[in-house]
Amino acid sequence: MSEDNTKLEAEIQRLKEEHRREISAISHEIRNPLTLIDSSLQLVELSCPQVRSHKFWGYIKEDLAHLRLLLDDISSFQSAGQLVRLAPCDLSALLKDLVYAFLPELNRRRIRLDAQGIQAGITADGDAVRLKQAWMNLIKNAAEALDDGGLIRLSLCREKESAVLTVADNGPGIPAQEADAIFLPYHTTKEHGTGLGLPIAREIAQAHGGSLTCRSSGEGTAFTFSLPLHSRLPGQPL
């Protein structure tokens, strides 16, 4: 790499870090008054329980919950590319734990989850917390694409030197005009979405040296998350 390219890469990295700090500071400044507003509303509700029956009270609570979710997702997006717990990880066990966590909600909505494609004993070097975050976003995204009674199919396997997770649903698919935008931050077609779930998942995949891709049609959507089976862990020689 030439000296000019090295300087350019360093400047790009500096600007990215500066951007992260600015967004984090703004999020922090918004979160403080939001917490006070939420506390005030709880006090109002305790002293005047009748407000719960007002038609706009529920809207206010929903808007506050959405704002908290947006701030949480912004924080997650800002840190998605930073792997701080890189270690050998049992991917099969991690994914099965997520299946059990999602089952109650999926059962309530009569969504079937087919996890028979999860191969046992697949391990890779990774940040288990970040991977769990990314995979939760993918499964949640699949569930949100379905009406009650749909199907989500999970598979996890080895392909050459990579571990490959596929999360597929039999929903209506992604419209062609939306296909190029689904990984753009803050782009969403959902009423209460933040547009950060898929960008966070892709950032985490890329931070692991892997990728996240999407294949969609009128008969469903499949996201494929791949990561190398063996990465260089901290302290290991190049």
RANOR-V905426 format. One record per pair of residues at least 6 apart in sequence whose C-alpha atoms are under 7 Angstrom apart, sorted by the first residue. I is the first residue (numbers start at 1). J is the second residue. D is the distance in whole Angstrom. If there is no record, write none. Layout:
i=I j=J d=D
i=I j=J d=D
//
This chain:
i=20 j=78 d=6
i=24 j=75 d=7
i=27 j=71 d=6
i=45 j=51 d=6
i=51 j=57 d=7
i=66 j=192 d=7
i=70 j=194 d=6
i=73 j=196 d=6
i=77 j=196 d=7
i=77 j=200 d=5
i=80 j=200 d=6
i=80 j=203 d=6
i=80 j=204 d=5
i=81 j=203 d=5
i=81 j=204 d=5
i=81 j=207 d=5
i=83 j=127 d=6
i=84 j=127 d=7
i=85 j=127 d=5
i=86 j=125 d=6
i=86 j=126 d=5
i=86 j=127 d=4
i=86 j=233 d=6
i=87 j=125 d=5
i=87 j=126 d=5
i=87 j=127 d=6
i=87 j=233 d=7
i=88 j=123 d=7
i=88 j=124 d=6
i=88 j=125 d=4
i=88 j=126 d=6
i=89 j=123 d=5
i=89 j=124 d=5
i=89 j=125 d=6
i=89 j=126 d=6
i=89 j=128 d=6
i=90 j=121 d=7
i=90 j=122 d=6
i=90 j=123 d=4
i=90 j=124 d=7
i=91 j=122 d=6
i=91 j=123 d=5
i=91 j=124 d=7
i=92 j=118 d=7
i=92 j=119 d=7
i=92 j=120 d=6
i=92 j=121 d=6
i=92 j=122 d=6
i=106 j=112 d=7
i=109 j=148 d=5
i=109 j=149 d=7
i=110 j=148 d=6
i=110 j=149 d=5
i=111 j=148 d=6
i=111 j=149 d=5
i=111 j=150 d=5
i=111 j=151 d=6
i=112 j=149 d=7
i=112 j=150 d=6
i=112 j=151 d=5
i=112 j=152 d=6
i=113 j=151 d=6
i=113 j=152 d=5
i=113 j=153 d=6
i=114 j=152 d=6
i=114 j=153 d=5
i=114 j=154 d=6
i=115 j=153 d=6
i=115 j=154 d=5
i=115 j=155 d=7
i=117 j=154 d=6
i=117 j=155 d=4
i=117 j=156 d=6
i=118 j=154 d=7
i=118 j=155 d=5
i=118 j=156 d=5
i=118 j=157 d=7
i=119 j=156 d=6
i=119 j=157 d=6
i=123 j=229 d=7
i=124 j=229 d=4
i=124 j=230 d=6
i=125 j=229 d=6
i=125 j=230 d=6
i=125 j=231 d=6
i=126 j=208 d=7
i=130 j=204 d=7
i=131 j=204 d=7
i=134 j=200 d=7
i=134 j=201 d=4
i=134 j=204 d=7
i=137 j=197 d=5
i=137 j=198 d=7
i=137 j=201 d=7
i=138 j=167 d=7
i=139 j=167 d=7
i=142 j=152 d=7
i=142 j=169 d=6
i=145 j=171 d=6
i=146 j=171 d=5
i=150 j=170 d=6
i=150 j=171 d=7
i=151 j=169 d=6
i=151 j=170 d=6
i=152 j=168 d=6
i=152 j=169 d=4
i=152 j=170 d=7
i=153 j=167 d=6
i=153 j=168 d=5
i=153 j=169 d=6
i=154 j=166 d=6
i=154 j=167 d=5
i=154 j=168 d=7
i=155 j=165 d=6
i=155 j=166 d=5
i=155 j=167 d=7
i=156 j=164 d=6
i=156 j=165 d=4
i=156 j=166 d=7
i=157 j=163 d=6
i=157 j=164 d=5
i=157 j=165 d=7
i=158 j=164 d=6
i=161 j=228 d=6
i=161 j=229 d=6
i=162 j=226 d=6
i=162 j=227 d=5
i=162 j=228 d=4
i=162 j=229 d=5
i=163 j=226 d=6
i=163 j=227 d=6
i=163 j=228 d=6
i=163 j=229 d=6
i=164 j=224 d=7
i=164 j=225 d=6
i=164 j=226 d=4
i=164 j=227 d=7
i=165 j=224 d=6
i=165 j=225 d=5
i=165 j=226 d=6
i=166 j=222 d=7
i=166 j=223 d=6
i=166 j=224 d=4
i=166 j=225 d=6
i=167 j=222 d=6
i=167 j=223 d=5
i=167 j=224 d=7
i=168 j=221 d=6
i=168 j=222 d=4
i=168 j=223 d=6
i=169 j=220 d=5
i=169 j=221 d=6
i=169 j=222 d=6
i=170 j=219 d=6
i=170 j=220 d=4
i=170 j=221 d=7
i=171 j=219 d=6
i=171 j=220 d=5
i=171 j=221 d=7
i=172 j=218 d=5
i=172 j=219 d=6
i=172 j=220 d=5
i=173 j=216 d=5
i=173 j=217 d=5
i=173 j=218 d=5
i=173 j=219 d=6
i=173 j=220 d=4
i=173 j=221 d=5
i=174 j=216 d=6
i=174 j=217 d=7
i=181 j=187 d=7
i=183 j=198 d=6
i=183 j=199 d=5
i=184 j=199 d=6
i=185 j=195 d=6
i=185 j=196 d=5
i=185 j=199 d=6
i=186 j=194 d=6
i=186 j=195 d=4
i=186 j=196 d=6
i=187 j=195 d=5
i=188 j=194 d=7
i=188 j=195 d=5
i=202 j=211 d=7
i=202 j=212 d=5
i=205 j=211 d=5
i=205 j=212 d=6
i=205 j=225 d=7
i=205 j=226 d=7
i=205 j=227 d=7
i=208 j=227 d=6
i=209 j=227 d=6
i=209 j=228 d=7
i=210 j=226 d=5
i=210 j=227 d=4
i=210 j=228 d=6
i=211 j=225 d=6
i=211 j=226 d=5
i=211 j=227 d=7
i=212 j=223 d=7
i=212 j=224 d=6
i=212 j=225 d=5
i=212 j=226 d=7
i=213 j=223 d=6
i=213 j=224 d=5
i=213 j=225 d=7
i=214 j=222 d=6
i=214 j=223 d=5
i=214 j=224 d=6
i=215 j=221 d=6
i=215 j=222 d=5
i=215 j=223 d=6
i=216 j=222 d=6
//
